[in-house]
């Protein structure tokens, strides 16, 4: 009996480790998107809580095999950073309703094309995925700097010394932990950095606890809490393109995990995994949260712990669901100053870009391949920095063309096909 209890406790701790590894990365998304849409404290508290809850639901959909869904690997799902810029763009230009409509449409699209997409992996070589990941990281760096300054670049307090100090300290803590520690502590370096930055802000009188005391102890996510989903072609197209890039990234995570747990994946396994993410996105749109995909951070947890079973991930999923029903937990996330988030984002998004560059080092740097990288990354960064370039075009067209991540990723795929030709299907 005692051994069984110890086993349960150990498994629960391993599940908590999975949760902590993805937690800081995941709460950044609702804070970024909600902040861009001007949500108030009460709305932000709900959004963070509902997002945590839906992460647990999405994780269960992925780890539990059914005839149609579930890849059955030890993965945790959350909202990927690839979705941040498209969601902010749609939400600010068209409104939250169209943002959620786009999420639902993208989820349906993922679900329907899962079987076909599982057969197309040869069209996304390292040249394309490396360019994509590089672009994702670098297009979000300006957002990090804006947050370090305080969030609102038009405010008089933007760039105040206190903001710069908090952002710098947060970034330095994360960097130092990654240099001088290993294992689990290194895995949660972003979370530790955010905690240290927030504590410093408290000491300096920059944090108030009113949102926590005002938050409820219990609340279940509701359908259409912020807005009833609305559907419009440009927002749908933008979210579908973003979803395609996340499907490419998820594929890499699937294969990385399959190597760790020593199992082979076939096309049906991939299709089941994609369908789970599609279903999770549909639920995210209905409950006014986000689309969800596989978190790459947790591959490292599986490697480090050596635990390849699904039980710890089940615990992690249930922990997420429980925490998501306690709004006070979500309110605590809202205590984090914007400049602290900016410092964390600077390191996180910079590392994403660096990871893309690392992937590209394995690519033969021929003139054609250099052109694919140069044009796709150049276009993506260009439209991100100068979205007003398209202000004479219809608003719906602007929604697509002003999204650097979408433009850059599609450019990489098309240019690779034009310059290098369609890859041969492996026997």
C-alpha positions, 0 to 999 in steps of 0.5 A, spaced: 500 500 500 505 504 501 509 503 495 503 504 491 502 511 494 509 513 493 508 511 486 502 515 485 506 521 489 512 520 484 507 520 478 504 526 480 510 530 481 512 528 474 506 531 472 507 537 475 514 538 472 510 537 465 505 543 467 511 547 470 515 546 463 509 549 459 506 554 464 510 560 463 510 559 455 502 558 455 500 564 459 504 568 455 499 567 449 493 570 453 496 575 456 499 578 449 493 577 446 488 580 451 493 585 452 493 587 445 485 587 445 485 591 451 481 586 455 480 589 463 483 585 469 477 581 470 477 579 462 484 577 463 483 573 469 478 569 465 482 568 459 488 566 463 483 561 467 479 558 461 486 557 457 489 553 462 483 549 463 482 548 455 490 546 455 488 540 460 482 538 455 486 539 449 492 534 452 487 529 454 484 529 447 491 528 444 494 523 449 488 518 449 487 514 443 480 513 439 479 510 432 479 518 430 484 522 435 490 521 439 497 520 437 498 517 444 505 520 446 507 523 452 505 531 450 502 537 453 498 542 448 498 549 449 497 555 444 503 556 440 507 563 439 505 562 431 498 564 433 500 570 437 501 575 431 495 573 427 490 573 433 492 580 435 492 582 428 485 579 427 482 581 433 485 589 433 482 590 426 476 586 425 474 584 432 474 578 437 468 575 434 472 574 427 478 572 431 474 566 434 470 564 428 477 564 424 479 559 430 473 555 429 474 555 421 482 553 422 480 547 427 475 544 422 480 545 416 485 541 420 480 536 422 478 535 415 485 535 411 489 531 417 489 525 413 492 528 406 497 532 410 500 526 413 502 524 406 505 531 405 511 531 410 516 531 404 514 538 402 516 541 408 524 540 408 528 543 413 530 549 409 522 550 409 521 549 417 528 552 419 526 559 415 519 558 418 521 558 425 527 563 424 521 568 422 516 566 428 522 568 433 524 574 429 517 577 428 515 577 435 522 580 438 519 587 437 513 585 441 518 583 446 521 590 446 514 594 446 512 590 452 519 591 456 518 599 455 511 598 458 506 595 453 503 602 450 508 606 446 504 612 446 504 612 454 508 618 457 511 612 462 513 608 456 521 606 457 521 609 464 527 606 468 523 602 472 520 598 466 527 597 463 530 595 470 524 590 470 525 587 463 533 587 464 533 583 470 528 578 468 532 577 462 538 576 465 535 571 470 533 567 465 540 567 461 544 566 468 539 560 469 540 557 462 548 558 463 549 555 470 544 550 471 541 544 468 535 539 468 529 541 471 531 548 473 533 550 466 527 547 463 523 552 468 528 558 467 522 562 464 518 561 470 523 563 475 525 569 471 518 571 471 517 570 478 524 574 480 522 580 476 515 580 479 517 579 486 522 585 484 516 589 482 512 588 488 518 590 492 518 597 488 511 598 489 509 596 482 504 590 483 497 591 487 493 584 489 486 587 488 485 583 482 487 576 486 482 578 492 477 580 487 477 574 483 472 568 484 474 561 487 471 557 482 468 558 475 467 553 469 469 556 462 463 558 458 461 558 451 462 565 447 464 569 453 467 574 450 463 574 443 459 570 438 464 567 433 463 571 426 466 568 420 470 572 414 474 570 409 480 573 410 480 572 418 479 565 416 485 564 411 489 567 416 488 562 421 488 557 416 495 559 414 497 559 421 495 553 423 498 549 417 505 552 420 503 549 427 502 543 423 509 542 420 512 544 427 507 539 431 510 534 426 517 535 428 515 534 435 511 528 434 517 524 431 522 527 436 518 524 441 517 517 437 525 517 438 525 518 445 519 513 447 522 508 441 516 507 437 514 508 430 509 513 427 505 511 421 501 516 417 495 514 421 498 516 427 500 523 424 493 524 422 490 522 429 495 527 432 492 532 427 485 531 428 486 532 436 489 539 435 483 540 430 478 538 435 482 542 440 482 548 436 474 548 435 473 547 442 478 553 443 474 558 438 467 556 442 469 557 449 473 563 446 480 561 448 485 559 443 487 554 438 492 548 441 498 545 438 503 540 441 508 544 446 516 542 444 518 544 451 515 538 454 520 533 449 526 535 453 522 533 460 521 526 457 528 526 455 531 528 462 526 524 466 527 518 462 519 517 464 516 515 457 509 513 460 503 517 459 501 517 466 504 523 468 501 527 462 494 525 465 496 528 471 498 534 468 492 534 464 488 534 470 492 539 474 491 544 468 483 543 468 483 544 476 487 550 476 483 553 470 477 552 474 480 557 480 480 564 477 484 566 483 490 562 479 489 566 473 489 573 477 496 571 479 498 571 472 495 578 471 500 580 477 506 580 472 508 587 470 508 588 462 515 589 462 517 583 466 513 579 460 517 583 455 524 581 458 522 573 458 519 574 451 526 577 449 529 571 451 524 566 449 522 569 442 530 570 441 531 562 442 526 561 437 529 564 432 536 561 434 533 554 434 531 556 426 538 558 425 540 552 428 536 548 423 538 551 417 545 550 419 544 543 416 542 545 409 546 546 404 547 553 402 546 553 395 544 560 391 537 557 391 537 555 398 539 562 400 534 565 396 529 561 399 531 563 406 532 571 404 526 572 401 521 568 406 525 571 412 525 578 408 518 578 406 516 576 413 520 581 417 518 587 412 511 586 412 511 586 420 515 592 421 511 596 415 504 593 415 501 600 413 504 599 406 498 596 404 493 601 407 490 602 400 488 595 399 481 592 402 481 591 410 480 584 409 486 583 404 490 587 409 489 582 414 493 577 410 498 581 407 500 584 413 501 578 417 509 577 416 509 569 419 503 567 414 507 571 408 514 568 410 512 561 411 507 561 405 513 564 401 518 559 403 514 553 401 512 556 394 519 558 393 522 551 395 518 548 390 519 553 384 527 553 385 528 546 388 522 542 385 517 537 388 521 532 392 521 525 390 516 520 394 520 515 399 519 508 397 
